[in-house]
Amino acid sequence: MTDHHPLLIPGAKPDPTPTQVTAPYDGRLIATLDRGDRTAVERALHNAHALFRNRDAWLPLGERIEILERIASIMHDRRDELALGAAEEGGKPVNDSLIEADRAIDGIKLCVHHLRTREAPAVPMGQNPASAGRVTLSFHEPIGVVVAFSAFNHPLNLIVHQIGPAIATGCPVIVKPASDTPLSCMRLVAIFREAGLPDEWCQALLTSDREVSSALMSDSRVAFFSFIGSPTVGWKLRSQLAPGTRCALEHGGVAPVILAADADVDDAVTRLAKGAFYHAGQVCVSTQRVFAHQSIVEKFSTRLTQAANVLNVGDPLSAKTDVGPLIRDSDVTRVGEWVDEAKQAGADVLCGGKAISSSCYAPTVLLGPPNNVRVSTQEVFGPVVCVYPYTDMDDALVQANSLPYAFQAAVFTRNLDTALRASRRMDASTVMVNDHTAFRVDWMPFGGMRESGLGVGGMSQTMHDMQLQKNVIIRSDEI
């Protein structure tokens, strides 16, 4: 019997028509899920806002720490179950999903660590006649109701990055997972409640349509809006926010890599094959554009092609699978159209360049696509990597920086000066030296520049954004 997941909004009734969640690999029905209409959204906002406005109902710091510790413990006990569920609904191979589950557990622990170690800096007084006889008490308060819209590609860890900091900082949160991968979110919210979090503090729903989604995030009761997804949607939603609502937007990039003439080609191939084809390229910092010096481009592209050809593409639930399906069959068609466009414009298809099934696209290496085709200018979000020969690094840097997107980048070289020169000149929030662009640990700052996003992610950074510093200034003749 197919599992059914109810609406996780206390007091709300679901839309009459539930949504179906299917496996991207074979289209198999996994579960059904209740959706929320405008009435459900209003109930969720009412629950969260009323909770926040009642200061006597705020969860004390010690209680929040205890709840988060229990959440991490439950997640640890169910690690394999959570990973298998994420792989089934999202298509990321189970071995990679297990790593995602570990990161999600660690993310909750990072919230606890930050709560225990972060202090609000006191504003100094007594430094001039105006501040004499005064002392400051400083502490953190939650910003208010948080609304989070999440993406499909990391259905466990992205949700943790959004609702973990909210609960840690004392913010009631309403989360809308991606419609393709909502089940991991529902399981996590259920775990939060099992760990002792009152239901109203963390609510979750899929909305019945886009208008209902807009009504949720644009409401004046929302203090902070967290969005992970496409720039087209993210920037549009930002324009709909109520006055005073703060936000963080995490979009994608068209991540560039510079391979210097002295790069270790074998090392670069091993790492960039992972960076390009991890989760079938469906990662916001997936390696997409590799600028290889003319002296090594043939050797590099040949070995990258060999590495791509031996990747096992197929069922994400198999431990033998390296590359799983794309999230939707329509994306297989779209990626094929982009590759065909590049081929017709003069790119050499060194491997791949075709669909393996209705849901899987072969890992593809393109050599020399023109700078104006879509694989060179837009985020492909598929298993495609482009290689461009260059003779002058400054010219390669100009090409790397030529797009309106800038997120993470990389340079491969054995020379420290070359590494520093490229790193300083690449438009990116983070530059990897001798590693792929998709590297991340969850305590590092993580955020796009230009059209790639707004604000900085990471557990501690998000917790900072979801809090306000309150200062109490005491005047006394005895100070």
PyMOL commands that set and color helices and strands:
alter all, ss='L'
color gray80, all
select helices_A, chain A and resi 38-53+55-57+61-77+79-90+94-117+129-131+157-169+183-194+199-201+210-217+231-238+265-281+297-309+329-344+374-377+393-400+416-425+459-465
alter helices_A, ss='H'
color red, helices_A
select strands_A, chain A and resi 3-5+19-22+29-33+35-36+134-142+145-149+173-176+202-204+206-207+222-228+246-250+255-259+287-293+348-351+364-367+384-390+405-406+408-412+430-433+449-450+453-454+467-475
alter strands_A, ss='S'
color yellow, strands_A
deselect
rebuild
show_as cartoon
